[in-house]
Amino acid sequence: MKAVAVLKNLPLEDPACFVEIELPQPALGPQDLLVQVRAISVNPVDYKVRRRPFAANDGPRVLGWDAAGTVLGVGAAVKNFKPGDEVFYAGDVTRPGANSELHAVDERIVGRKPKNLGFAEAAALPLTALTAWEGLFERLAVSVSVDANRGKKLLVIGAAGGVGSIAIQLGKLAGLQVTATASRPETQDWCRQLGADLVIDHRDPQAFKQAANSDFILNLANTDQYWPLMAELIAPQGKICCIVENEKPVDVNLLKSKSATFAWEFMFTKAMFRTADMHTQGEILNQISSLADAGKIRSTLAKTLDGLNAENLRQAHRLLESGRSIGKLVLTV
Ligand SMILES: NC(=O)c1ccc[n+]([C@@H]2O[C@H](COP(=O)([O-])OP(=O)(O)OC[C@H]3O[C@@H](n4cnc5c(N)ncnc54)[C@H](OP(=O)(O)O)[C@@H]3O)[C@@H](O)[C@H]2O)c1
């Protein structure tokens, strides 16, 4: 099968940074689906894994875990899917990614593609939707009852990117009062269009005063940078969730007087450790699918590149690494 891979650590300016190669068709485990990849979306995890140093015996590195496609074959123990089904999923970072013609993925972390969305619009959703969903409803323990959330405030830091674009929508659906941060007119407009009640500029420290006493903070940007500010803004007994690893130690004592809770969200935890609730990722994606089909959430697709090839991946990584991406960028096959 055709695949686009990274063979060594080269700068993005080097046209050989990504190469198009032939690889054997992936072997299926008992719970695996063989998927014909129709579209993939790029995420910061792609460039983070691309940059990891290569060891001497490392083989080709295929990135791209966020995908939509059609099931071609199923492993012996697969229960929920059959050939011909259209699916979307965010995969498992401990296995090869989906920047290839065919891809093997465990059925437990796969959802049914929304019927009303094309493959590109669907591929924009899984990784960011799972991150936002788990961040809000599992780590921050936001209630799914709109009544319980009435009057409660959610602050989303870095809200115009991939994860924020879906977190705003899920926060509003849950009945929260959502404050989103974005620093440019176009990202601020994007957050308003997605339903944010208030948009503040994260480059203006004064603006954060408007987010004082937030019951929940979902920080999708730099953890070190926002740690002291989050400790200041969180309401007593509030909850903070971060998704970006800190580079320096953070002072957890800042949260003590408010009895504030801190939680990490890492979207790949369930697949990486084969947790007993791994199947909940498939269930969450099916709920996202139903919400999208009912018109309750919209795809966060902002830009599409036609062709899953080395040049388009280079362009996509360049845009994402700028840190100025809006919504999601998808490559179609
Ligand atoms: N733990 C997990 O499971 C998980 C899952 C997904 C992503 N992540 C990580 O979470 C981060 C965000 O992911 P993403 O997909 O949403 O990224 P993204 O789409 O690249 O985010 C781009 C947005 O980030 C905003 N931004 C840039 N610098 C910022 C800053 N200093 N403060 C606040 N906002 C800032 C920008 O807004 P403006 O242009 O308005 O400034 C831009 O719209 C990445 O580091 C990614 O690796 C972790």
PDBQT file of the ligand as one rigid body, heavy atoms in Angstrom, charges set to zero:
ROOT
HETATM    1  N1  LIG A 401      -3.549  15.904  25.732  1.00  0.00    +0.000 N 
HETATM    2  C1  LIG A 401      -4.222  15.632  24.628  1.00  0.00    +0.000 C 
HETATM    3  O1  LIG A 401      -4.913  14.613  24.524  1.00  0.00    +0.000 OA
HETATM    4  C2  LIG A 401      -4.184  16.588  23.497  1.00  0.00    +0.000 A 
HETATM    5  C3  LIG A 401      -5.091  16.453  22.451  1.00  0.00    +0.000 A 
HETATM    6  C4  LIG A 401      -5.082  17.387  21.431  1.00  0.00    +0.000 A 
HETATM    7  C5  LIG A 401      -4.155  18.412  21.459  1.00  0.00    +0.000 A 
HETATM    8  N2  LIG A 401      -3.252  18.486  22.471  1.00  0.00    +0.000 N 
HETATM    9  C6  LIG A 401      -2.282  19.595  22.534  1.00  0.00    +0.000 C 
HETATM   10  O2  LIG A 401      -3.048  20.760  22.817  1.00  0.00    +0.000 OA
HETATM   11  C7  LIG A 401      -2.518  21.877  22.130  1.00  0.00    +0.000 C 
HETATM   12  C8  LIG A 401      -3.635  22.515  21.325  1.00  0.00    +0.000 C 
HETATM   13  O3  LIG A 401      -4.067  21.614  20.323  1.00  0.00    +0.000 OA
HETATM   14  P1  LIG A 401      -4.970  22.137  19.110  1.00  0.00    +0.000 P 
HETATM   15  O4  LIG A 401      -5.164  20.996  18.193  1.00  0.00    +0.000 OA
HETATM   16  O5  LIG A 401      -6.161  22.860  19.599  1.00  0.00    +0.000 OA
HETATM   17  O6  LIG A 401      -3.903  23.180  18.476  1.00  0.00    +0.000 OA
HETATM   18  P2  LIG A 401      -4.058  24.249  17.323  1.00  0.00    +0.000 P 
HETATM   19  O7  LIG A 401      -5.256  23.971  16.505  1.00  0.00    +0.000 OA
HETATM   20  O8  LIG A 401      -2.738  24.316  16.634  1.00  0.00    +0.000 OA
HETATM   21  O9  LIG A 401      -4.269  25.608  18.153  1.00  0.00    +0.000 OA
HETATM   22  C9  LIG A 401      -4.097  26.810  17.473  1.00  0.00    +0.000 C 
HETATM   23  C10 LIG A 401      -4.642  27.934  18.330  1.00  0.00    +0.000 C 
HETATM   24  O10 LIG A 401      -3.847  28.102  19.485  1.00  0.00    +0.000 OA
HETATM   25  C11 LIG A 401      -3.990  29.450  19.908  1.00  0.00    +0.000 C 
HETATM   26  N3  LIG A 401      -2.789  29.838  20.662  1.00  0.00    +0.000 N 
HETATM   27  C12 LIG A 401      -1.529  29.869  20.211  1.00  0.00    +0.000 A 
HETATM   28  N4  LIG A 401      -0.699  30.304  21.192  1.00  0.00    +0.000 NA
HETATM   29  C13 LIG A 401      -1.488  30.544  22.285  1.00  0.00    +0.000 A 
HETATM   30  C14 LIG A 401      -1.236  31.035  23.588  1.00  0.00    +0.000 A 
HETATM   31  N5  LIG A 401      -0.002  31.353  24.003  1.00  0.00    +0.000 N 
HETATM   32  N6  LIG A 401      -2.276  31.164  24.424  1.00  0.00    +0.000 NA
HETATM   33  C15 LIG A 401      -3.525  30.846  24.057  1.00  0.00    +0.000 A 
HETATM   34  N7  LIG A 401      -3.824  30.385  22.824  1.00  0.00    +0.000 NA
HETATM   35  C16 LIG A 401      -2.815  30.232  21.946  1.00  0.00    +0.000 A 
HETATM   36  C17 LIG A 401      -4.127  30.233  18.626  1.00  0.00    +0.000 C 
HETATM   37  O11 LIG A 401      -5.079  31.279  18.854  1.00  0.00    +0.000 OA
HETATM   38  P3  LIG A 401      -4.810  32.796  18.407  1.00  0.00    +0.000 P 
HETATM   39  O12 LIG A 401      -4.339  32.721  16.997  1.00  0.00    +0.000 OA
HETATM   40  O13 LIG A 401      -6.115  33.423  18.601  1.00  0.00    +0.000 OA
HETATM   41  O14 LIG A 401      -3.731  33.331  19.349  1.00  0.00    +0.000 OA
HETATM   42  C18 LIG A 401      -4.613  29.235  17.587  1.00  0.00    +0.000 C 
HETATM   43  O15 LIG A 401      -5.916  29.477  17.113  1.00  0.00    +0.000 OA
HETATM   44  C19 LIG A 401      -1.320  21.341  21.330  1.00  0.00    +0.000 C 
HETATM   45  O16 LIG A 401      -0.130  21.543  22.066  1.00  0.00    +0.000 OA
HETATM   46  C20 LIG A 401      -1.592  19.850  21.231  1.00  0.00    +0.000 C 
HETATM   47  O17 LIG A 401      -0.420  19.053  21.078  1.00  0.00    +0.000 OA
HETATM   48  C21 LIG A 401      -3.247  17.606  23.499  1.00  0.00    +0.000 A 
ENDROOT
TORSDOF 0
